[in-house]
Amino acid sequence: MKALKIIGAIAVAIIGAWYLFEDYWYRKAIPENISLSYRISITSDSGLREGCGTAVYKLGGKTAEAIKEQGVKFFKESGQARGHSDQYYAYGEWMETPRDDWSRSENWSYELLCGGSISGSLYDDIVESGRTGGSYYSFTDEAVLMVIPDKKLVVFSHNG
């Protein structure tokens, strides 16, 4: 019985450590000036070298209001991920939605669902925000970052 408790405690510790590491890894991919509050959803599927996933965070602080006031100009300082200095984590030009590449569902469904499924209502909110104005997005070589000020969401999706 004692051995079972120890094994259970070790399993809980490993799962907890993974939860924290995964959150830490995804937060490092978001530029510093995009304030993050709490984790809403993280789904991922990774192999030894490649993987894909989606992380959704609540937009923190007064960032949503600043974005609404400044529009795309807010993202002038959002060119590099907070936890990385290499080009792989450099974001390109920031654009306002609607996303032309989301006009057909097969263009965006894989992007958001790779790594597992997020809740139906969250998925619907993200897709609707990508199809209408008022949100902003940018790309890296293998990722896309979308900020939805009206819903106070930050969505990071990667494949590679």
One Martini backbone bead per residue (centre of mass of N, CA, C, O) as a GRO file, in nm:
protein
  160
    1MET     BB    1   0.057   0.063  -0.020
    2LYS     BB    2   0.300   0.257   0.001
    3ALA     BB    3   0.399   0.223  -0.293
    4LEU     BB    4   0.140   0.336  -0.425
    5LYS     BB    5   0.165   0.623  -0.305
    6ILE     BB    6   0.438   0.688  -0.429
    7ILE     BB    7   0.359   0.649  -0.722
    8GLY     BB    8   0.132   0.860  -0.720
    9ALA     BB    9   0.308   1.105  -0.640
   10ILE     BB   10   0.495   1.089  -0.885
   11ALA     BB   11   0.279   1.120  -1.103
   12VAL     BB   12   0.174   1.398  -1.011
   13ALA     BB   13   0.448   1.543  -1.037
   14ILE     BB   14   0.488   1.496  -1.340
   15ILE     BB   15   0.229   1.628  -1.441
   16GLY     BB   16   0.279   1.906  -1.310
   17ALA     BB   17   0.548   1.965  -1.451
   18TRP     BB   18   0.438   1.956  -1.737
   19TYR     BB   19   0.230   2.180  -1.712
   20LEU     BB   20   0.442   2.403  -1.646
   21PHE     BB   21   0.630   2.370  -1.888
   22GLU     BB   22   0.425   2.416  -2.115
   23ASP     BB   23   0.349   2.701  -2.030
   24TYR     BB   24   0.633   2.821  -2.044
   25TRP     BB   25   0.691   2.763  -2.343
   26TYR     BB   26   0.453   2.929  -2.464
   27ARG     BB   27   0.511   3.206  -2.334
   28LYS     BB   28   0.794   3.245  -2.482
   29ALA     BB   29   0.639   3.293  -2.777
   30ILE     BB   30   0.553   3.567  -2.662
   31PRO     BB   31   0.548   3.880  -2.661
   32GLU     BB   32   0.604   4.103  -2.405
   33ASN     BB   33   0.368   4.327  -2.474
   34ILE     BB   34   0.189   4.070  -2.436
   35SER     BB   35  -0.023   4.024  -2.198
   36LEU     BB   36  -0.051   3.763  -1.958
   37SER     BB   37  -0.242   3.560  -1.781
   38TYR     BB   38  -0.418   3.288  -1.824
   39ARG     BB   39  -0.475   2.967  -1.885
   40ILE     BB   40  -0.703   2.792  -2.098
   41SER     BB   41  -0.536   2.634  -2.341
   42ILE     BB   42  -0.359   2.316  -2.414
   43THR     BB   43  -0.240   2.170  -2.717
   44SER     BB   44  -0.048   1.867  -2.800
   45ASP     BB   45   0.193   1.725  -3.050
   46SER     BB   46   0.488   1.532  -2.994
   47GLY     BB   47   0.798   1.454  -3.090
   48LEU     BB   48   1.129   1.452  -3.118
   49ARG     BB   49   1.124   1.710  -3.345
   50GLU     BB   50   0.815   1.737  -3.386
   51GLY     BB   51   0.521   1.964  -3.375
   52CYS     BB   52   0.197   2.052  -3.229
   53GLY     BB   53  -0.013   2.345  -3.137
   54THR     BB   54  -0.227   2.508  -2.880
   55ALA     BB   55  -0.247   2.834  -2.724
   56VAL     BB   56  -0.458   2.979  -2.465
   57TYR     BB   57  -0.497   3.313  -2.348
   58LYS     BB   58  -0.534   3.560  -2.133
   59LEU     BB   59  -0.551   3.885  -2.152
   60GLY     BB   60  -0.364   4.122  -1.993
   61GLY     BB   61  -0.458   4.379  -1.840
   62LYS     BB   62  -0.451   4.673  -2.064
   63THR     BB   63  -0.407   4.560  -2.354
   64ALA     BB   64  -0.682   4.572  -2.498
   65GLU     BB   65  -0.713   4.881  -2.484
   66ALA     BB   66  -0.451   4.952  -2.635
   67ILE     BB   67  -0.529   4.811  -2.898
   68LYS     BB   68  -0.792   4.967  -2.954
   69GLU     BB   69  -0.646   5.246  -2.972
   70GLN     BB   70  -0.386   5.161  -3.177
   71GLY     BB   71  -0.391   4.902  -3.307
   72VAL     BB   72  -0.138   4.791  -3.507
   73LYS     BB   73   0.074   4.978  -3.359
   74PHE     BB   74   0.112   4.808  -3.101
   75PHE     BB   75   0.297   4.579  -3.271
   76LYS     BB   76   0.580   4.714  -3.318
   77GLU     BB   77   0.694   4.544  -3.041
   78SER     BB   78   0.611   4.231  -3.176
   79GLY     BB   79   0.880   4.067  -3.315
   80GLN     BB   80   0.952   3.904  -3.039
   81ALA     BB   81   1.002   3.667  -2.836
   82ARG     BB   82   1.051   3.660  -2.491
   83GLY     BB   83   1.240   3.368  -2.490
   84HIS     BB   84   1.373   3.467  -2.774
   85SER     BB   85   1.644   3.565  -3.020
   86ASP     BB   86   1.577   3.414  -3.262
   87GLN     BB   87   1.444   3.395  -3.582
   88TYR     BB   88   1.232   3.168  -3.533
   89TYR     BB   89   1.084   3.393  -3.316
   90ALA     BB   90   1.005   3.585  -3.549
   91TYR     BB   91   0.787   3.830  -3.640
   92GLY     BB   92   0.602   3.960  -3.861
   93GLU     BB   93   0.367   4.114  -3.988
   94TRP     BB   94   0.099   4.291  -3.877
   95MET     BB   95  -0.252   4.203  -3.889
   96GLU     BB   96  -0.576   4.247  -3.978
   97THR     BB   97  -0.872   4.148  -3.959
   98PRO     BB   98  -0.945   3.950  -4.188
   99ARG     BB   99  -0.863   3.627  -4.288
  100ASP     BB  100  -0.813   3.508  -4.597
  101ASP     BB  101  -0.724   3.204  -4.511
  102TRP     BB  102  -1.033   3.170  -4.363
  103SER     BB  103  -1.262   3.120  -4.588
  104ARG     BB  104  -1.179   2.820  -4.547
  105SER     BB  105  -1.194   2.562  -4.326
  106GLU     BB  106  -0.937   2.393  -4.422
  107ASN     BB  107  -0.731   2.633  -4.346
  108TRP     BB  108  -0.796   2.631  -4.006
  109SER     BB  109  -0.854   2.363  -3.860
  110TYR     BB  110  -0.566   2.248  -3.833
  111GLU     BB  111  -0.433   2.483  -3.682
  112LEU     BB  112  -0.631   2.439  -3.417
  113LEU     BB  113  -0.629   2.096  -3.395
  114CYS     BB  114  -0.350   2.046  -3.352
  115GLY     BB  115  -0.309   1.835  -3.063
  116GLY     BB  116  -0.616   1.889  -3.035
  117SER     BB  117  -0.908   1.987  -2.870
  118ILE     BB  118  -1.099   2.250  -2.832
  119SER     BB  119  -1.346   2.407  -2.737
  120GLY     BB  120  -1.620   2.494  -2.909
  121SER     BB  121  -1.650   2.795  -2.817
  122LEU     BB  122  -1.356   2.876  -2.856
  123TYR     BB  123  -1.331   2.803  -3.149
  124ASP     BB  124  -1.558   2.992  -3.248
  125ASP     BB  125  -1.429   3.257  -3.149
  126ILE     BB  126  -1.172   3.241  -3.319
  127VAL     BB  127  -1.295   3.212  -3.601
  128GLU     BB  128  -1.470   3.467  -3.594
  129SER     BB  129  -1.228   3.662  -3.544
  130GLY     BB  130  -1.083   3.583  -3.819
  131ARG     BB  131  -1.343   3.683  -4.004
  132THR     BB  132  -1.318   3.950  -3.850
  133GLY     BB  133  -1.275   4.240  -3.718
  134GLY     BB  134  -1.027   4.344  -3.447
  135SER     BB  135  -0.789   4.161  -3.505
  136TYR     BB  136  -0.456   4.001  -3.469
  137TYR     BB  137  -0.169   3.895  -3.682
  138SER     BB  138   0.111   3.654  -3.700
  139PHE     BB  139   0.425   3.520  -3.827
  140THR     BB  140   0.621   3.250  -3.853
  141ASP     BB  141   0.755   2.982  -3.991
  142GLU     BB  142   0.565   2.777  -3.764
  143ALA     BB  143   0.363   3.021  -3.680
  144VAL     BB  144   0.077   3.164  -3.501
  145LEU     BB  145  -0.049   3.489  -3.394
  146MET     BB  146  -0.340   3.580  -3.195
  147VAL     BB  147  -0.529   3.881  -3.121
  148ILE     BB  148  -0.831   3.927  -2.905
  149PRO     BB  149  -0.960   4.196  -2.756
  150ASP     BB  150  -1.272   4.144  -2.717
  151LYS     BB  151  -1.192   3.850  -2.566
  152LYS     BB  152  -0.912   3.834  -2.435
  153LEU     BB  153  -0.710   3.684  -2.652
  154VAL     BB  154  -0.443   3.434  -2.697
  155VAL     BB  155  -0.314   3.275  -3.002
  156PHE     BB  156  -0.106   2.985  -3.031
  157SER     BB  157   0.027   2.831  -3.333
  158HIS     BB  158   0.191   2.517  -3.422
  159ASN     BB  159   0.407   2.364  -3.698
  160GLY     BB  160   0.736   2.210  -3.622
   0.00000   0.00000   0.00000
